[in-house]
Amino acid sequence: MKTLTVSVVTPNGPVLEGEYEMLVAKAESGEIGILPNHIPLVSPLSIAAVRLKKDNGDKSLAVNGGVMEVNSNKVTILAQSAEKPEDIDVQRAREAKERAERRLKSKQDNVDHMRAELALQRAMNRLNVVSK
């Protein structure tokens, strides 16, 4: 079966490199499935899991925004951050989620709600990837 070469890179270095049969990512315009021989594409990514499918098992990554490029059966994701489930500190993610929820509920004028909302999305993304 044909495969895609998938590379996920962050400012801290490569997170994943491998051959997969399918990739599913959440772009800003909606969810995108990539199979071999997909047309060339560049798309901004939302904070969400990237699912990678192989005949011997599936894998998920917590990707926190970035850009995906598809060209000639190669998918490159340049992400602000990306974590494998085994690298996620669950306790830290729960604490970040609770902190962000408290900030969003706060009625203080000095709370940056956009920043708190993004922190909440990142924490929930990490927890969702670990739970699957």
Summary of the structure (lengths in Angstrom):
residues: 132
radius of gyration: 15.9
end to end distance: 25.8
largest distance: 56.1
contacts: 385
relative contact order: 0.18
helix: 29%
strand: 48%
